[in-house]
Amino acid sequence: MQIVKDQIFISSLQNILENIAEDSISQAIIFDSELEEKIDNLSYMPFKFRQSLFHKNENIRDLIYKGYVIPYLIDREIIVILNIFKNKNY
């Protein structure tokens, strides 16, 4: 499956990485690298994660990574990474 990143996701991730980099550039690089690997693995098992708690569409799933929620849409042969945000419940 092809993975496409929405502009909202790209912008939000950039802000998160800049905040992490203020404390440690190496931690920001590790965060980005590990997250990219998790996103890439979605193409093998796109329904692995739960249905989103924030959307009623069963094709929108929530990948959880280090307290961040990454909702993504499964649309036929495309996975669209919609956003990334911190959720204090995780």
C-alpha positions as CSV (number, residue, x, y, z in Angstrom):
1,M,0.0,0.0,0.0
2,Q,1.1,3.5,-0.8
3,I,1.5,5.8,2.2
4,V,0.7,9.5,1.8
5,K,1.3,12.2,4.5
6,D,-1.3,15.0,4.8
7,Q,0.1,18.5,5.0
8,I,-1.4,18.8,8.5
9,F,0.6,15.8,9.7
10,I,3.8,17.1,8.2
11,S,3.4,20.5,9.8
12,S,2.4,19.1,13.2
13,L,5.3,16.7,13.1
14,Q,7.7,19.5,12.3
15,N,6.5,21.4,15.3
16,I,6.9,18.4,17.6
17,L,10.4,17.7,16.3
18,E,11.5,21.3,16.8
19,N,10.2,21.1,20.4
20,I,12.1,17.9,21.1
21,A,15.2,19.3,19.4
22,E,15.3,22.2,21.9
23,D,16.3,19.6,24.5
24,S,18.1,17.1,22.4
25,I,18.7,17.0,18.7
26,S,19.6,13.3,18.8
27,Q,16.3,12.5,20.5
28,A,14.4,14.4,17.8
29,I,16.2,12.3,15.2
30,I,15.5,9.1,17.0
31,F,11.8,10.0,17.5
32,D,11.5,10.9,13.8
33,S,13.3,7.7,12.7
34,E,11.3,5.3,14.9
35,L,8.0,7.0,14.0
36,E,8.8,6.7,10.3
37,E,9.5,3.0,10.7
38,K,6.1,2.5,12.4
39,I,4.3,4.4,9.7
40,D,6.1,2.4,7.0
41,N,5.0,-0.8,8.7
42,L,1.3,0.2,8.3
43,S,1.4,-1.0,4.7
44,Y,1.8,-4.6,5.9
45,M,-1.1,-4.6,8.4
46,P,-3.1,-1.4,8.0
47,F,-5.9,-2.6,10.3
48,K,-3.5,-3.5,13.1
49,F,-4.4,-0.5,15.3
50,R,-7.8,0.3,16.8
51,Q,-10.5,2.2,15.2
52,S,-10.0,5.9,16.0
53,L,-11.6,7.3,19.1
54,F,-11.8,10.7,17.4
55,H,-13.6,9.6,14.2
56,K,-16.6,7.5,13.5
57,N,-15.2,6.0,10.3
58,E,-14.0,2.4,10.8
59,N,-11.3,3.0,8.2
60,I,-9.7,5.7,10.3
61,R,-7.3,4.1,12.8
62,D,-5.1,5.5,15.6
63,L,-1.5,4.6,15.8
64,I,-0.2,5.4,19.2
65,Y,3.5,6.3,19.6
66,K,5.2,7.7,22.8
67,G,1.9,9.4,23.9
68,Y,1.2,10.8,20.5
69,V,-1.9,9.8,18.5
70,I,-1.4,9.4,14.7
71,P,-4.8,9.0,13.0
72,Y,-4.6,7.5,9.5
73,L,-7.2,6.7,6.8
74,I,-7.2,3.4,4.9
75,D,-8.6,4.1,1.5
76,R,-8.3,1.1,-0.9
77,E,-4.6,1.0,-1.8
78,I,-3.6,4.2,0.0
79,I,-3.0,5.0,3.6
80,V,-3.3,8.7,4.4
81,I,-1.5,9.9,7.6
82,L,-3.8,12.6,8.8
83,N,-2.3,14.2,11.8
84,I,-0.2,13.7,15.0
85,F,-1.0,15.2,18.4
86,K,-0.3,14.6,22.0
87,N,-3.0,13.0,24.1
88,K,-2.5,13.2,27.8
89,N,-4.4,9.9,28.3
90,Y,-1.5,7.9,26.6
